[in-house]
Amino acid sequence: MRPSLTALIEPLNLLASNGKLDRQIEKIELDSRKVGPDDVFVALRGTQTDGHAYISKAIENGATVVVAEELPATLLEEVTYIQVPDSATALGQMADLYYGQPSQALKLVGVTGTNGKTTTVTLLHELFSGLGYKAGLLSTVHNRIGQTVVEATHTTPHALAIHGMLREMVDAGCDYAFMEVSSHAAHQRRIAGLSFDGGIFTNISRDHLDYHKTFKAYIEAKKTFFDILPKTAFALTNKDDKRGGVMVQNTAARRLTYSLRTMADFRAKLLDNNITGLQLVIDGQEVFSRLIGEFNAYNLLAVYATAVLLGQDKMEVLTALSELGAVEGRFDYVTAPDSNCIGIVDYAHTPDALEKVLSTIVQLRAPGSQIITVVGCGGDRDKGKRPVMAKTAAAHSDQLILTSDNPRTEDPEQILADMWEGVSPSATRKTLTIVSRRDAIRTAARLAQQNDIILVAGKGHEKYQEVNGQRLDFDDKAVLAEALAE
């Protein structure tokens, strides 16, 4: 049975309406090109286009209801117009009801922060799957409904897609769902209408200033996720990050903390961190994990705490933790067949993430081995972090190759020039610039000697390179494996 418009708009903050409300609707659309007869068209203000400019086109294609922040000057008698203060929020609220409030039928947990989001949600999905539950996943790498993979296009899709996917998860019998919540998604209210059972804050450092303009605005965007959590939910924050407290200062949710360094509701002690994995003490129990690096100790602790807060048995969770493997594109290993040279592919694309990955490699490398880093910066993104990325990479590398990441519409030579400004005079002798990412990786492989470690950073799981509006096939791990084999 088709839903009624009256029911769909019940939670909206209506500023005005024109036309009959007692009508059945077919579906909700935010793309005028996809509108059909009896559809609701929601006009969103995007970063590239404004949906209000396409209201007439949507009506031509059959829309009988228009939801917008500004109504057209001429109102057609056969169309119902609904004015709201914020179309994005209205879309989420309507999508929630259209799909039968799927987030209320699941235990939904969101994870936000600069680094660690993908690893944390993926580990949560794998952990709960290992505990015998059917779970859903919304992540940068891919989405999952149980174990069925649905490819991801954005860190967090638009609200209509999220609610639709959650509906599929419920229909497939999922009990839990774990999703990344990016700063863009929170700021653009793509999570509107969702009913969260918990939220996790991993950490925060400089990123996405091309969009948010200031670090303060970036922090505020992350914080809005915790601001919308209900009092029935939990808000779990990393106490070792100085902004963990800021994230939850206005939340109604139950506040809890996790830490490796100080007293917290959930605490772990790192006993050993080596090339084979981590040895931790969590809740008085020793746990071994195949994951590597202190940053993964934080991720594992957040996963453990979340599972316990969701009512799982502590010992069963600790046992399942030890069985979890690495996430694709996150400290992902490639070994040379005829030497002890090691390649590592990692998504680290912020100065903080790069610092953490390289610091871990420094701790793990064998005496006398060199670290060779290949890294670039994305085009059409925050230019201010480019010299910082190069400076960070040079500080921890014996040899450094600056190269292209996803140049997008920018000149890659200019991106490299921006990065070069962060290379100190003393580091210039060990630094190369090679525009071609493939050639840069091959050069690193040729330079590597016995026991050296090559880090290829920035793209991780991505299987493409964006150049002048095109997505070209490119896989760091595959290119590195091939180069090492040669």
C-alpha positions as CSV (number, residue, x, y, z in Angstrom):
1,M,0.0,0.0,0.0
2,R,1.3,3.4,-0.9
3,P,2.0,5.8,2.0
4,S,-0.1,8.8,2.5
5,L,1.4,12.3,2.3
6,T,-0.3,13.2,5.6
7,A,1.6,10.5,7.5
8,L,4.9,11.3,5.8
9,I,4.9,15.0,6.8
10,E,3.6,14.5,10.3
11,P,7.1,15.0,12.0
12,L,8.1,17.9,9.7
13,N,8.3,21.5,10.9
14,L,6.0,23.0,8.3
15,L,6.3,26.7,7.6
16,A,3.6,26.7,5.0
17,S,1.7,24.4,2.6
18,N,-0.4,24.8,-0.5
19,G,-2.6,22.2,-2.1
20,K,-4.2,19.1,-0.9
21,L,-2.4,17.0,1.7
22,D,-4.8,14.0,1.5
23,R,-3.1,12.1,-1.3
24,Q,-1.1,8.9,-1.8
25,I,2.5,9.2,-3.0
26,E,4.6,6.7,-5.0
27,K,8.1,7.5,-3.8
28,I,10.5,10.2,-2.6
29,E,13.1,11.6,-4.9
30,L,15.8,14.3,-4.7
31,D,17.0,14.0,-8.3
32,S,14.5,15.6,-10.7
33,R,15.6,13.3,-13.5
34,K,14.4,10.2,-11.5
35,V,11.0,11.7,-10.6
36,G,7.9,9.8,-11.8
37,P,4.1,10.2,-11.5
38,D,2.8,10.8,-7.9
39,D,6.4,11.2,-6.5
40,V,7.5,13.6,-3.8
41,F,10.4,15.9,-5.0
42,V,12.6,17.2,-2.2
43,A,14.6,20.2,-3.2
44,L,18.0,20.1,-1.5
45,R,20.7,22.8,-1.5
46,G,23.9,21.0,-2.4
47,T,27.5,22.1,-2.6
48,Q,27.4,21.9,-6.5
49,T,23.7,22.4,-7.4
50,D,20.5,23.7,-5.8
51,G,17.5,21.4,-6.1
52,H,15.2,24.5,-6.0
53,A,16.3,25.2,-9.6
54,Y,14.8,21.9,-10.7
55,I,11.4,22.1,-9.2
56,S,9.7,22.8,-12.5
57,K,11.5,19.9,-14.1
58,A,10.4,17.5,-11.4
59,I,6.8,18.6,-11.9
60,E,7.1,18.1,-15.6
61,N,8.3,14.5,-14.9
62,G,5.2,13.8,-12.7
63,A,5.9,15.1,-9.2
64,T,2.7,15.9,-7.4
65,V,4.3,17.0,-4.1
66,V,7.2,19.5,-3.7
67,V,9.1,19.9,-0.4
68,A,11.3,23.0,-0.4
69,E,12.8,25.8,1.7
70,E,11.5,28.4,-0.8
71,L,8.4,27.9,-2.8
72,P,8.2,29.0,-6.5
73,A,6.5,32.3,-7.4
74,T,3.8,30.4,-9.4
75,L,2.0,27.6,-7.6
76,L,0.2,25.0,-9.7
77,E,-3.2,23.9,-8.5
78,E,-2.6,20.2,-9.1
79,V,0.6,20.2,-7.1
80,T,1.0,20.2,-3.3
81,Y,3.8,22.5,-2.1
82,I,5.3,22.1,1.4
83,Q,7.7,24.7,2.8
84,V,10.2,23.7,5.5
85,P,13.1,25.5,7.2
86,D,15.5,22.7,6.2
87,S,15.0,20.3,3.3
88,A,17.8,17.9,4.3
89,T,16.2,17.3,7.7
90,A,12.8,16.9,6.2
91,L,14.2,14.4,3.7
92,G,15.6,12.2,6.5
93,Q,12.4,12.4,8.6
94,M,10.2,11.5,5.6
95,A,12.6,8.7,4.5
96,D,12.4,7.2,8.0
97,L,8.6,7.0,7.8
98,Y,8.5,6.0,4.1
99,Y,10.8,2.9,4.8
100,G,8.9,2.0,8.0
101,Q,11.4,3.4,10.5
102,P,14.1,0.7,9.9
103,S,16.7,2.2,12.3
104,Q,14.3,1.6,15.2
105,A,14.2,-2.1,14.3
106,L,18.0,-2.4,14.5
107,K,20.7,-1.6,17.1
108,L,22.3,1.2,15.1
109,V,25.8,2.6,16.1
110,G,27.5,5.4,14.4
111,V,31.3,6.1,14.5
112,T,32.8,9.6,13.9
113,G,36.3,11.0,14.1
114,T,39.1,11.9,11.7
115,N,40.8,8.5,11.7
116,G,39.7,5.0,12.6
117,K,36.1,5.2,11.5
118,T,36.3,2.6,8.8
119,T,38.4,0.2,10.9
120,T,36.1,0.5,13.9
121,V,32.9,-0.1,12.0
122,T,34.4,-2.9,10.0
123,L,35.7,-4.6,13.1
124,L,32.3,-4.2,14.8
125,H,30.6,-5.8,11.8
126,E,33.1,-8.7,11.8
127,L,32.9,-9.1,15.6
128,F,29.1,-9.3,15.7
129,S,29.1,-11.6,12.7
130,G,31.5,-13.8,14.6
131,L,29.3,-13.8,17.6
132,G,26.5,-15.3,15.5
133,Y,24.5,-12.2,14.6
134,K,23.5,-10.9,11.2
135,A,24.8,-7.3,10.9
136,G,24.8,-4.4,8.4
137,L,27.7,-2.1,7.6
138,L,27.9,1.3,6.0
139,S,31.5,2.3,5.4
140,T,33.9,4.1,3.0
141,V,35.2,0.8,1.7
142,H,31.9,-0.9,1.0
143,N,28.5,-1.5,2.5
144,R,27.3,-4.9,3.7
145,I,23.9,-6.5,4.3
146,G,25.0,-9.5,6.3
147,Q,27.8,-10.8,4.2
148,T,26.5,-9.4,0.9
149,V,28.7,-6.6,-0.4
150,V,27.1,-3.4,-1.7
151,E,29.8,-1.0,-3.1
152,A,30.1,2.4,-1.4
153,T,30.2,5.7,-3.3
154,H,30.5,8.1,-0.3
155,T,31.6,7.8,3.3
156,T,28.0,8.4,4.2
157,P,25.3,8.3,1.5
158,H,22.3,10.7,1.3
159,A,19.5,10.2,3.8
160,L,17.2,8.5,1.3
161,A,19.8,5.9,0.5
162,I,20.7,5.3,4.1
163,H,17.1,4.6,5.2
164,G,16.6,2.4,2.2
165,M,19.6,0.4,2.9
166,L,18.7,0.0,6.6
167,R,15.3,-1.3,5.4
168,E,17.1,-3.9,3.3
169,M,19.1,-4.9,6.4
170,V,16.0,-5.3,8.5
171,D,14.3,-7.3,5.8
172,A,17.4,-9.5,5.5
173,G,17.2,-10.3,9.2
174,C,20.0,-8.0,10.5
175,D,20.0,-7.3,14.3
176,Y,22.7,-4.7,14.3
177,A,24.1,-2.0,11.9
178,F,27.3,-0.1,12.2
179,M,28.0,3.1,10.1
180,E,30.6,5.7,9.6
181,V,29.4,9.3,10.2
182,S,31.5,11.8,8.4
183,S,31.7,15.5,9.2
184,H,30.1,16.2,5.8
185,A,27.2,13.8,6.6
186,A,26.6,15.4,10.0
187,H,26.8,19.0,8.6
188,Q,24.5,18.2,5.6
189,R,22.1,16.3,7.9
190,R,22.3,13.1,6.0
191,I,21.8,11.3,9.3
192,A,18.4,13.0,10.0
193,G,15.6,10.7,11.0
194,L,17.9,8.0,12.2
195,S,17.5,6.4,15.6
196,F,20.9,5.7,17.0
197,D,21.6,3.3,19.9
198,G,25.1,4.6,20.3
199,G,27.8,6.9,19.0
200,I,31.6,6.5,19.1
201,F,34.2,9.3,18.8
202,T,37.7,8.0,17.8
203,N,39.9,11.2,17.5
204,I,40.1,14.5,15.7
205,S,42.8,16.2,13.7
206,R,43.0,18.5,10.7
207,D,41.0,17.4,7.7
208,H,38.4,18.6,5.2
209,L,39.2,22.3,5.7
210,D,38.5,22.8,2.0
211,Y,34.8,22.2,3.0
212,H,34.6,23.3,6.6
213,K,37.0,26.3,6.2
214,T,38.1,26.2,9.9
215,F,39.1,23.5,12.3
216,K,36.5,24.9,14.8
217,A,33.8,24.4,12.2
218,Y,35.1,20.8,11.5
219,I,34.9,20.0,15.2
220,E,31.4,21.5,15.5
221,A,30.2,19.4,12.5
222,K,31.4,16.2,14.2
223,K,29.8,17.3,17.5
224,T,26.4,17.7,16.0
225,F,26.2,13.9,15.7
226,F,26.4,13.6,19.5
227,D,24.0,16.5,19.9
228,I,21.2,14.5,18.2
229,L,21.7,11.2,20.2
230,P,18.7,10.4,22.5
231,K,19.0,9.8,26.2
232,T,18.5,6.1,25.6
233,A,21.8,5.9,23.6
234,F,25.4,5.8,24.7
235,A,28.1,8.3,23.7
236,L,31.5,6.6,23.9
237,T,34.5,8.9,23.5
238,N,38.3,8.5,23.4
239,K,39.4,10.1,26.7
240,D,43.0,10.4,25.4
241,D,41.9,12.9,22.7
242,K,41.7,16.3,24.3
243,R,38.5,17.1,22.3
244,G,36.7,14.0,23.5
245,G,34.9,15.9,26.2
246,V,33.9,18.7,23.8
247,M,32.1,16.2,21.6
248,V,29.6,15.1,24.3
249,Q,29.2,18.3,26.3
250,N,25.6,18.9,25.0
251,T,24.6,15.3,24.4
252,A,21.6,13.7,26.1
253,A,23.1,10.3,25.7
254,R,24.9,8.3,28.5
255,R,28.5,9.4,28.4
256,L,31.3,6.8,28.7
257,T,35.0,6.9,27.9
258,Y,37.8,4.6,26.8
259,S,41.6,5.1,27.2
260,L,45.1,3.6,27.0
261,R,46.7,6.2,29.2
262,T,44.3,7.2,32.0
263,M,41.4,6.1,34.1
264,A,38.3,5.5,32.0
265,D,35.1,3.4,31.9
266,F,36.9,1.1,29.5
267,R,40.7,0.8,29.7
268,A,43.4,-1.2,28.0
269,K,47.1,-1.6,28.5
270,L,49.4,-2.1,25.6
271,L,51.9,-4.8,26.5
272,D,53.6,-5.4,23.1
273,N,53.4,-4.0,19.6
274,N,55.4,-5.8,17.0
275,I,55.3,-6.9,13.4
276,T,53.1,-9.9,14.3
277,G,50.4,-8.0,16.2
278,L,49.3,-6.5,19.5
279,Q,49.4,-7.9,23.0
280,L,46.8,-6.1,25.2
281,V,45.3,-6.3,28.6
282,I,41.6,-5.5,28.5
283,D,39.4,-5.8,31.6
284,G,42.2,-7.8,33.3
285,Q,42.4,-10.3,30.4
286,E,45.3,-10.6,28.0
287,V,44.3,-10.4,24.4
288,F,46.4,-11.0,21.3
289,S,45.4,-9.3,18.0
290,R,46.8,-9.6,14.5
291,L,46.3,-5.9,14.0
292,I,49.4,-3.7,14.4
293,G,50.0,-0.3,15.9
294,E,48.8,1.7,18.9
295,F,46.1,3.3,16.8
296,N,44.6,-0.2,16.3
297,A,44.8,-0.7,20.1
298,Y,42.4,2.2,20.4
299,N,40.2,0.8,17.7
300,L,40.0,-2.6,19.3
301,L,39.2,-1.0,22.7
302,A,36.4,1.0,21.2
303,V,35.0,-2.1,19.6
304,Y,35.2,-4.1,22.8
305,A,33.5,-1.3,24.8
306,T,30.7,-1.0,22.2
307,A,30.0,-4.7,22.2
308,V,29.8,-4.7,26.0
309,L,27.5,-1.6,26.0
310,L,25.3,-3.5,23.5
311,G,24.9,-6.3,26.1
312,Q,27.4,-8.9,24.8
313,D,29.3,-11.2,27.2
314,K,32.8,-9.8,28.0
315,M,34.7,-13.1,27.6
316,E,33.0,-14.0,24.4
317,V,33.8,-10.6,23.0
318,L,37.5,-10.8,24.1
319,T,37.8,-14.2,22.4
320,A,36.2,-12.9,19.2
321,L,38.5,-9.9,19.2
322,S,41.6,-12.1,18.9
323,E,40.2,-13.6,15.7
324,L,39.7,-10.3,13.9
325,G,41.9,-9.5,10.9
326,A,43.1,-6.3,9.2
327,V,40.8,-4.1,7.3
328,E,41.5,-3.6,3.6
329,G,43.8,-0.6,2.9
330,R,44.6,-0.1,6.5
331,F,48.2,-1.2,7.3
332,D,47.8,-3.7,4.5
333,Y,50.8,-5.9,4.0
334,V,52.5,-6.8,0.7
335,T,55.7,-9.0,0.9
336,A,58.4,-9.4,-1.8
337,P,58.6,-13.1,-2.9
338,D,62.4,-13.2,-2.9
339,S,63.5,-10.9,-0.1
340,N,62.5,-9.7,3.4
341,C,61.4,-6.3,2.0
342,I,57.9,-5.4,3.2
343,G,55.3,-3.2,1.5
344,I,52.5,-1.5,3.5
345,V,49.5,0.2,1.9
346,D,47.5,2.6,4.2
347,Y,44.7,5.0,3.7
348,A,46.5,7.7,5.8
349,H,45.6,10.9,4.1
350,T,45.9,13.4,7.0
351,P,49.1,14.5,8.8
352,D,47.9,12.9,12.0
353,A,47.1,9.5,10.4
354,L,50.4,9.6,8.5
355,E,52.3,10.4,11.7
356,K,50.7,7.4,13.5
357,V,51.4,4.9,10.7
358,L,55.0,6.0,10.3
359,S,55.7,6.1,14.0
360,T,54.4,2.5,14.2
361,I,56.7,1.5,11.3
362,V,59.7,3.2,13.0
363,Q,59.0,1.1,16.2
364,L,58.6,-2.1,14.2
365,R,61.5,-2.0,11.7
366,A,64.5,-4.2,12.0
367,P,67.9,-2.6,12.9
368,G,69.5,-1.1,9.8
369,S,66.4,-1.2,7.6
370,Q,65.2,1.9,5.8
371,I,61.7,3.4,5.5
372,I,60.7,4.5,2.0
373,T,57.5,6.5,1.9
374,V,55.4,7.2,-1.2
375,V,52.7,9.8,-0.6
376,G,50.7,12.5,-2.3
377,C,47.8,14.9,-1.6
378,G,44.4,15.1,-3.3
379,G,43.5,17.9,-5.7
380,D,40.5,20.2,-5.1
381,R,40.9,19.7,-1.3
382,D,42.5,21.4,1.7
383,K,45.8,22.9,0.3
384,G,47.0,23.9,3.8
385,K,47.8,20.3,4.7
386,R,50.0,19.6,1.7
387,P,53.3,21.0,3.2
388,V,52.4,19.4,6.5
389,M,52.0,16.0,4.9
390,A,55.4,16.3,3.3
391,K,57.0,17.5,6.5
392,T,55.5,14.6,8.5
393,A,56.6,12.0,5.9
394,A,60.1,13.4,5.7
395,A,60.5,13.4,9.5
396,H,60.0,9.6,9.7
397,S,61.4,8.4,6.3
398,D,64.9,7.5,5.1
399,Q,63.7,8.1,1.6
400,L,60.6,10.0,0.4
401,I,58.8,10.1,-2.9
402,L,56.2,12.8,-3.3
403,T,53.7,11.8,-6.0
404,S,50.1,12.2,-7.2
405,D,47.1,11.0,-5.2
406,N,43.8,11.9,-6.8
407,P,44.7,15.2,-8.6
408,R,41.1,15.6,-9.8
409,T,40.9,18.9,-11.7
410,E,44.2,20.3,-10.4
411,D,47.6,20.3,-12.0
412,P,49.6,17.5,-10.2
413,E,52.8,19.5,-10.6
414,Q,51.3,22.3,-8.6
415,I,50.2,19.9,-5.8
416,L,53.7,18.6,-5.6
417,A,55.1,22.1,-5.5
418,D,52.7,22.8,-2.6
419,M,53.9,19.7,-0.8
420,W,57.6,20.5,-1.5
421,E,57.3,23.7,0.6
422,G,57.1,21.4,3.7
423,V,60.4,19.6,2.9
424,S,63.2,21.1,4.9
425,P,66.6,21.9,3.3
426,S,68.2,19.0,5.2
427,A,65.5,16.6,3.8
428,T,65.7,17.6,0.1
429,R,68.5,15.2,-0.6
430,K,66.4,12.2,0.4
431,T,63.2,13.4,-1.4
432,L,62.1,12.8,-5.0
433,T,59.0,14.1,-6.8
434,I,57.5,11.8,-9.4
435,V,54.1,12.8,-10.9
436,S,53.1,9.3,-12.0
437,R,52.0,7.3,-9.0
438,R,52.8,4.0,-10.7
439,D,56.3,5.2,-11.5
440,A,56.7,6.4,-7.9
441,I,55.8,3.1,-6.5
442,R,58.1,1.2,-8.9
443,T,60.9,3.6,-8.0
444,A,60.4,2.8,-4.3
445,A,60.5,-0.9,-5.0
446,R,63.8,-0.5,-7.0
447,L,65.3,1.5,-4.1
448,A,64.4,-1.0,-1.5
449,Q,67.0,-3.3,0.0
450,Q,66.8,-6.3,2.3
451,N,64.5,-5.7,5.2
452,D,63.5,-2.2,4.1
453,I,59.8,-1.1,4.5
454,I,57.9,0.7,1.8
455,L,54.8,2.7,2.8
456,V,52.4,3.7,0.1
457,A,50.0,6.1,1.8
458,G,46.9,8.1,1.0
459,K,44.6,5.9,-1.1
460,G,44.5,2.6,0.8
461,H,41.4,0.6,-0.4
462,E,40.7,2.8,-3.4
463,K,40.8,1.0,-6.7
464,Y,40.9,4.2,-8.8
465,Q,42.7,7.5,-9.4
466,E,40.7,10.6,-10.2
467,V,42.3,12.6,-13.0
468,N,40.5,15.4,-14.8
469,G,37.0,14.2,-14.1
470,Q,37.8,10.5,-14.9
471,R,38.2,7.6,-12.6
472,L,41.1,5.5,-13.9
473,D,41.7,2.0,-12.6
474,F,44.5,2.1,-10.0
475,D,45.1,-0.1,-7.0
476,D,48.1,0.8,-4.8
477,K,48.3,-2.8,-3.4
478,A,48.3,-4.5,-6.8
479,V,50.8,-2.0,-8.2
480,L,53.1,-2.4,-5.2
481,A,52.9,-6.2,-5.3
482,E,53.8,-6.2,-9.0
483,A,56.7,-3.8,-8.5
484,L,58.1,-5.9,-5.6
485,A,57.8,-9.1,-7.7
486,E,59.8,-7.4,-10.5
